[in-house]
Amino acid sequence: MSATTDAATVDDRADERILQTSVLRKLLGRPELGSVVGAIAVFVFFALFADSFLRASSLSTVLYAASTIGIMAVPVALLMIGGEFDLSAGVMVTSSALVSSMFSYQMTANVWVGVGVSLLVTLAIGAFNGFMLTRTKLPSFIITLGTFLMLTGLNLGFTKLIDGTVSTKTIADMEGFTSAREVFASTITIGGVGFKVTILWWLALVAVASWILLRTRAGNWIFAVGGNKDAARAVGVPVTRTRIGLYMGVAFGAWIAGQHLLFSYDVVQSGEGVGNELIYIIAAVIGGCLITGGYGSAVGSAVGAFIFGMTSKGIVFAEWNPDWFKFFLGAMLLLATLLNAWVRKRAEAAK
């Protein structure tokens, strides 16, 4: 073999090693890597210990549970990547449903009118959070905690004032209800198994959010603001507009989730939603989002929501005491956070 051939062989091997290292770096650099590993582990665990877990109907139930969390976890993840929190996200879902229901009933209007008014009101709440954050310079924890308390009071106060009880009146016999239910709460049958339409809403939000983060200028702004908002402002990033937009994104997710809540059960309890904001944050953190901002992905939040769905329903399928659910959820949060931290260190070491 000639010297030229030997040199070419060495170069090819070197190129192969460079390619392998590049793929490894890319893999380790993905925020959702830890959550994917965790999801596989949880899936295998319940597949072994819950006999009915692998049935198609069980998968449908798991995906539905995941989608109801994932619809909110996606915009919450984007907000966390931008370095902020929203503690009002849970009750905002209920507020969205209450506005839609009460406006339709009181005004005897087509249900779709109430849905549209609800969208405007919910987006206004998100804009309010973002505006207060940027104007007052207070931490998002304080701003959204205040909004959380105000919405909790308004939900209960207005419902009792208008309807006389803690729940809304039925709107099932109103014009537009059937078509609205088809959009927000219908069931799609595939192979004899019913899948809720919320799964499609969830996947669509993941796709749009991923496109925004990875393919648009706005995505660069979100990462920049979450990494260092002062540095981002110095290079021309519209920090104020980006942060307000992120809060309005959370509000949009709350509107979708709220309409599903309303058209699934016809009536809404004014006290629902309290505490769910922590579940959305947990799903985003399990999916690889950092508390400090500037790191994460929409796909990771979807995986985090899927883990949540598998755990919440897997415990039922395994016929265990559901009282242990919160323990498993807390354990997953800690393990996922530790795993994500380890993955980040390996990714930084591989650079």
Buried (B, 14 or more C-beta within 10 A) or exposed (E): EEEEEEEEEEEEEEEEEEEEEEEEEEEBBBBBBBBBBBBEBBBEBBEEBBEBBEEEEBBBBBBBBBBBBBBBBBBBBBBBBBBBBBBBBBBBBBBBBBBBBBBBBEEEBBBBBBBBBBBEBBBEBBBBBBBBBBEEEEEBEEBBBBBBEBBBEBBBEBBEEBBEEBBBBEBEEBBBBEBBBEBBBBEEEEEEBBBBBBBEBBBEBBBEBBEBBEEEEBBBBBBBBBBEBEEBBEEEBBBBBBBBBBBBBBBBBBBBBBBBBBBBBBBBBBBBBBEBBBBBBBBBBBBBBBEEBBBBBBBBBBBBBBBBBBBBBBBBBBEBEEEEBEEBBEEBBEBBBEBBEEBBEBBEEBE
